[in-house]
Amino acid sequence: MVGHGASLRFENRVPGGDVNPYLAVAALIAAGLHGLEQQLPLEPEFTGNAYASDAPRVPANLRDAVDAFERSASPGRPSARTWSTTTPTPAGSNWPPSTRR
């Protein structure tokens, strides 16, 4: 959350310029709803320099992101394999054959 009063807003600066903004926002909303439905606890507020901290980081590449997605399976949510076969370009389809699952 950034700002205060009428300018209070949520910001997410993780996606790159090549992300589909509609899918990114849909994923954020779905993640938020999942947290609310499951009554997941919030992490403590972070203050300071995130780059200099030992806080968990988001995956740095597609392969790590798919692995993290697979490990985070929750009931009723499709796996990364199912998800990737329903999108125009399956995750990992442009990886060399030796790195595909």
MDTraj code that builds the backbone (N, CA, C; nanometers):
import mdtraj as md
import numpy as np

residues = "MET VAL GLY HIS GLY ALA SER LEU ARG PHE GLU ASN ARG VAL PRO GLY GLY ASP VAL ASN PRO TYR LEU ALA VAL ALA ALA LEU ILE ALA ALA GLY LEU HIS GLY LEU GLU GLN GLN LEU PRO LEU GLU PRO GLU PHE THR GLY ASN ALA TYR ALA SER ASP ALA PRO ARG VAL PRO ALA ASN LEU ARG ASP ALA VAL ASP ALA PHE GLU ARG SER ALA SER PRO GLY ARG PRO SER ALA ARG THR TRP SER THR THR THR PRO THR PRO ALA GLY SER ASN TRP PRO PRO SER THR ARG ARG".split()
xyz = np.array([
    [0.0847, -0.1157, 0.0000],
    [0.0000, 0.0000, 0.0000],
    [0.0898, 0.1227, 0.0000],
    [0.0547, 0.2169, -0.0828],
    [0.1336, 0.3389, -0.0972],
    [0.0407, 0.4588, -0.0852],
    [0.0897, 0.5624, -0.0267],
    [0.0121, 0.6852, -0.0152],
    [-0.0729, 0.6870, 0.1096],
    [-0.1581, 0.7876, 0.1182],
    [-0.2507, 0.7984, 0.2306],
    [-0.3692, 0.8865, 0.1897],
    [-0.4753, 0.8736, 0.2652],
    [-0.5961, 0.9479, 0.2320],
    [-0.6537, 0.9041, 0.0986],
    [-0.6970, 1.0022, 0.0201],
    [-0.7584, 0.9727, -0.1095],
    [-0.6599, 0.9126, -0.2091],
    [-0.5296, 0.9257, -0.1837],
    [-0.4303, 0.8717, -0.2780],
    [-0.3775, 0.7345, -0.2358],
    [-0.4361, 0.6722, -0.1318],
    [-0.3936, 0.5396, -0.0887],
    [-0.4225, 0.4400, -0.2003],
    [-0.3218, 0.3581, -0.2360],
    [-0.3382, 0.2661, -0.3471],
    [-0.2457, 0.1459, -0.3300],
    [-0.2743, 0.0423, -0.4071],
    [-0.1922, -0.0778, -0.4109],
    [-0.1012, -0.0672, -0.5326],
    [0.0256, -0.0974, -0.5149],
    [0.1181, -0.0988, -0.6279],
    [0.1868, -0.2335, -0.6357],
    [0.2090, -0.2790, -0.7565],
    [0.2860, -0.4003, -0.7803],
    [0.3817, -0.3699, -0.8935],
    [0.5103, -0.3789, -0.8664],
    [0.6098, -0.3435, -0.9674],
    [0.6896, -0.4639, -1.0159],
    [0.6389, -0.5837, -0.9933],
    [0.7143, -0.7029, -1.0303],
    [0.7092, -0.7343, -1.1798],
    [0.5907, -0.7354, -1.2447],
    [0.5881, -0.7754, -1.3857],
    [0.6729, -0.6842, -1.4751],
    [0.7321, -0.7438, -1.5758],
    [0.8104, -0.6684, -1.6733],
    [0.7207, -0.6103, -1.7802],
    [0.7813, -0.5381, -1.8717],
    [0.7074, -0.4753, -1.9794],
    [0.6504, -0.5741, -2.0789],
    [0.6960, -0.6981, -2.0744],
    [0.6481, -0.7983, -2.1693],
    [0.5318, -0.8812, -2.1156],
    [0.4835, -0.8493, -1.9961],
    [0.3737, -0.9255, -1.9371],
    [0.2401, -0.8814, -1.9977],
    [0.1490, -0.9740, -2.0084],
    [0.0127, -0.9405, -2.0500],
    [-0.0527, -0.8739, -1.9287],
    [-0.0825, -0.7442, -1.9349],
    [-0.1329, -0.6744, -1.8161],
    [-0.2660, -0.7299, -1.7654],
    [-0.3489, -0.7822, -1.8546],
    [-0.4771, -0.8370, -1.8122],
    [-0.4575, -0.9659, -1.7315],
    [-0.3660, -1.0516, -1.7780],
    [-0.3380, -1.1739, -1.7029],
    [-0.2697, -1.1424, -1.5701],
    [-0.1807, -1.0438, -1.5695],
    [-0.1105, -1.0061, -1.4466],
    [-0.2096, -0.9560, -1.3415],
    [-0.3004, -0.8682, -1.3805],
    [-0.3987, -0.8161, -1.2855],
    [-0.4942, -0.9271, -1.2425],
    [-0.5342, -1.0136, -1.3352],
    [-0.6223, -1.1255, -1.2998],
    [-0.5545, -1.2169, -1.1984],
    [-0.4257, -1.2420, -1.2165],
    [-0.3522, -1.3269, -1.1231],
    [-0.3422, -1.2611, -0.9855],
    [-0.3196, -1.1296, -0.9824],
    [-0.3138, -1.0585, -0.8548],
    [-0.4473, -1.0662, -0.7817],
    [-0.5556, -1.0466, -0.8549],
    [-0.6885, -1.0530, -0.7932],
    [-0.7159, -1.1946, -0.7429],
    [-0.6832, -1.2950, -0.8243],
    [-0.7054, -1.4342, -0.7845],
    [-0.6236, -1.4682, -0.6595],
    [-0.4995, -1.4220, -0.6549],
    [-0.4153, -1.4487, -0.5382],
    [-0.4724, -1.3814, -0.4135],
    [-0.5189, -1.2582, -0.4289],
    [-0.5782, -1.1884, -0.3155],
    [-0.7042, -1.2572, -0.2653],
    [-0.7897, -1.2995, -0.3578],
    [-0.9117, -1.3704, -0.3193],
    [-0.8795, -1.5033, -0.2509],
    [-0.7784, -1.5731, -0.3029],
    [-0.7370, -1.6993, -0.2404],
    [-0.6923, -1.6745, -0.0962],
    [-0.6140, -1.5701, -0.0762],
    [-0.5692, -1.5370, 0.0592],
    [-0.6843, -1.5048, 0.1525],
    [-0.7829, -1.4320, 0.1018],
    [-0.8999, -1.3992, 0.1835],
    [-0.9829, -1.5234, 0.2142],
    [-1.0084, -1.6055, 0.1102],
    [-1.0902, -1.7256, 0.1292],
    [-1.0259, -1.8242, 0.2250],
    [-0.8941, -1.8363, 0.2190],
    [-0.8223, -1.9309, 0.3050],
    [-0.7799, -1.8673, 0.4371],
    [-0.8116, -1.7390, 0.4544],
    [-0.7744, -1.6632, 0.5740],
    [-0.6249, -1.6754, 0.6035],
    [-0.5448, -1.6594, 0.4972],
    [-0.4002, -1.6679, 0.5124],
    [-0.3485, -1.5446, 0.5864],
    [-0.2522, -1.5622, 0.6762],
    [-0.1997, -1.4465, 0.7498],
    [-0.1107, -1.3606, 0.6601],
    [-0.1110, -1.2322, 0.6846],
    [-0.0219, -1.1419, 0.6128],
    [0.1169, -1.1490, 0.6733],
    [0.2165, -1.1293, 0.5904],
    [0.3521, -1.1185, 0.6420],
    [0.3646, -0.9830, 0.7099],
    [0.4602, -0.9677, 0.8002],
    [0.4786, -0.8377, 0.8647],
    [0.5156, -0.7310, 0.7613],
    [0.4807, -0.6078, 0.7902],
    [0.5158, -0.4967, 0.7022],
    [0.6673, -0.4903, 0.6867],
    [0.7118, -0.4700, 0.5639],
    [0.8555, -0.4592, 0.5381],
    [0.8931, -0.3120, 0.5279],
    [0.9952, -0.2743, 0.5974],
    [1.0487, -0.1390, 0.5853],
    [1.1977, -0.1510, 0.5576],
    [1.2514, -0.0548, 0.4881],
    [1.3943, -0.0567, 0.4579],
    [1.4208, -0.0855, 0.3119],
    [1.5436, -0.1236, 0.2820],
    [1.5884, -0.1490, 0.1460],
    [1.5680, -0.2967, 0.1117],
    [1.4677, -0.3274, 0.0316],
    [1.4370, -0.4662, -0.0030],
    [1.5516, -0.5322, -0.0788],
    [1.6249, -0.4542, -0.1567],
    [1.7346, -0.5112, -0.2349],
    [1.8501, -0.5566, -0.1461],
    [1.8657, -0.4936, -0.0316],
    [1.9754, -0.5273, 0.0581],
    [1.9325, -0.6251, 0.1677],
    [1.8072, -0.6685, 0.1649],
    [1.7564, -0.7567, 0.2696],
    [1.7715, -0.9030, 0.2293],
    [1.7432, -0.9893, 0.3252],
    [1.7427, -1.1330, 0.2949],
    [1.5985, -1.1840, 0.2803],
    [1.5063, -1.0933, 0.2497],
    [1.3660, -1.1298, 0.2291],
    [1.3535, -1.2204, 0.1062],
    [1.2512, -1.3073, 0.1054],
    [1.2315, -1.3938, -0.0120],
    [1.2132, -1.3103, -0.1382],
    [1.2596, -1.3627, -0.2480],
    [1.2515, -1.2924, -0.3760],
    [1.1595, -1.3679, -0.4722],
    [1.1047, -1.2949, -0.5680],
    [1.0259, -1.3594, -0.6721],
    [1.1214, -1.4316, -0.7664],
    [1.0747, -1.5328, -0.8374],
    [1.1624, -1.6032, -0.9313],
    [1.2226, -1.5083, -1.0345],
    [1.3470, -1.5344, -1.0707],
    [1.4194, -1.4468, -1.1634],
    [1.4041, -1.4886, -1.3089],
    [1.3486, -1.6075, -1.3345],
    [1.3332, -1.6523, -1.4728],
    [1.2115, -1.7439, -1.4829],
    [1.1728, -1.7740, -1.6060],
    [1.0522, -1.8526, -1.6301],
    [1.0616, -1.9920, -1.5704],
    [1.1745, -2.0569, -1.5846],
    [1.1896, -2.1932, -1.5328],
    [1.1664, -2.1953, -1.3818],
    [1.2275, -2.1017, -1.3081],
    [1.2091, -2.0957, -1.1635],
    [1.0653, -2.0595, -1.1276],
    [1.0024, -1.9740, -1.2078],
    [0.8634, -1.9353, -1.1819],
    [0.7702, -2.0551, -1.1981],
    [0.7907, -2.1344, -1.3027],
    [0.7071, -2.2534, -1.3246],
    [0.7285, -2.3521, -1.2104],
    [0.8527, -2.3705, -1.1680],
    [0.8805, -2.4605, -1.0552],
    [0.8102, -2.4127, -0.9283],
    [0.8167, -2.2832, -0.9000],
    [0.7508, -2.2288, -0.7805],
    [0.5996, -2.2452, -0.7911],
    [0.5449, -2.2240, -0.9111],
    [0.4018, -2.2392, -0.9332],
    [0.3602, -2.3833, -0.9072],
    [0.4386, -2.4787, -0.9559],
    [0.4081, -2.6203, -0.9347],
    [0.4112, -2.6560, -0.7859],
    [0.5068, -2.6027, -0.7129],
    [0.5202, -2.6344, -0.5702],
    [0.4099, -2.5701, -0.4863],
    [0.3411, -2.4694, -0.5400],
    [0.2423, -2.3968, -0.4607],
    [0.0997, -2.4421, -0.4890],
    [0.0834, -2.5614, -0.5388],
    [-0.0502, -2.6099, -0.5767],
    [-0.1475, -2.5999, -0.4605],
    [-0.2661, -2.5554, -0.4918],
    [-0.3731, -2.5530, -0.3922],
    [-0.4950, -2.6218, -0.4526],
    [-0.5789, -2.6798, -0.3683],
    [-0.6950, -2.7543, -0.4191],
    [-0.7814, -2.6691, -0.5112],
    [-0.8204, -2.7263, -0.6235],
    [-0.9084, -2.6570, -0.7159],
    [-0.8375, -2.5660, -0.8147],
    [-0.7079, -2.5456, -0.7969],
    [-0.6345, -2.4592, -0.8884],
    [-0.5579, -2.5466, -0.9868],
    [-0.5608, -2.5124, -1.1146],
    [-0.4890, -2.5950, -1.2120],
    [-0.3385, -2.5902, -1.1883],
    [-0.2709, -2.6963, -1.2279],
    [-0.1253, -2.6999, -1.2152],
    [-0.0632, -2.6121, -1.3239],
    [0.0649, -2.5885, -1.3118],
    [0.1355, -2.5099, -1.4134],
    [0.1289, -2.5799, -1.5485],
    [0.1321, -2.7120, -1.5495],
    [0.1237, -2.7852, -1.6756],
    [-0.0129, -2.7595, -1.7415],
    [-0.1209, -2.7689, -1.6636],
    [-0.2543, -2.7425, -1.7182],
    [-0.2633, -2.5987, -1.7641],
    [-0.2157, -2.5080, -1.6807],
    [-0.2199, -2.3650, -1.7131],
    [-0.1442, -2.3380, -1.8422],
    [-0.0254, -2.3949, -1.8535],
    [0.0580, -2.3639, -1.9690],
    [0.0013, -2.4199, -2.0988],
    [-0.0789, -2.5259, -2.0909],
    [-0.1351, -2.5811, -2.2143],
    [-0.2608, -2.5071, -2.2573],
    [-0.3115, -2.4175, -2.1741],
    [-0.4303, -2.3401, -2.2101],
    [-0.3957, -2.1983, -2.2514],
    [-0.2672, -2.1644, -2.2530],
    [-0.2233, -2.0316, -2.2950],
    [-0.1621, -2.0432, -2.4337],
    [-0.1555, -1.9344, -2.5098],
    [-0.1038, -1.9415, -2.6470],
    [0.0371, -1.9981, -2.6584],
    [0.1254, -1.9644, -2.5668],
    [0.2619, -2.0148, -2.5695],
    [0.2887, -2.0889, -2.4399],
    [0.2908, -2.2221, -2.4419],
    [0.3131, -2.2968, -2.3185],
    [0.4449, -2.2603, -2.2520],
    [0.4410, -2.2476, -2.1198],
    [0.5628, -2.2166, -2.0452],
    [0.6693, -2.3206, -2.0768],
    [0.7855, -2.2744, -2.1143],
    [0.8954, -2.3640, -2.1432],
    [0.9019, -2.4127, -2.2851],
    [0.8064, -2.3743, -2.3708],
    [0.8053, -2.4271, -2.5069],
    [0.9247, -2.3796, -2.5884],
    [0.9844, -2.2692, -2.5481],
    [1.1008, -2.2203, -2.6214],
    [1.2318, -2.2566, -2.5514],
    [1.2257, -2.3421, -2.4484],
    [1.3469, -2.3863, -2.3813],
    [1.4120, -2.4953, -2.4659],
    [1.5438, -2.5094, -2.4552],
    [1.6100, -2.6203, -2.5252],
    [1.5513, -2.7528, -2.4759],
    [1.5447, -2.8561, -2.5637],
    [1.4843, -2.9847, -2.5257],
    [1.5437, -3.0440, -2.3975],
    [1.6711, -3.0220, -2.3705],
    [1.7335, -3.0813, -2.2526],
    [1.6815, -3.0205, -2.1215],
    [1.6157, -2.9029, -2.1280],
    [1.5675, -2.8400, -2.0045],
    [1.4178, -2.8523, -1.9872],
    [1.3479, -2.9079, -2.0861],
    [1.2031, -2.9252, -2.0728],
    [1.1727, -3.0445, -1.9843],
    [1.0559, -3.0413, -1.9238],
    [1.0156, -3.1549, -1.8397],
    [0.9517, -3.2604, -1.9238],
])
top = md.Topology()
chain = top.add_chain()
for i, resn in enumerate(residues, 1):
    res = top.add_residue(resn, chain, resSeq=i)
    for name in ("N", "CA", "C"):
        top.add_atom(name, md.element.get_by_symbol(name[0]), res)
traj = md.Trajectory(xyz[None], top)
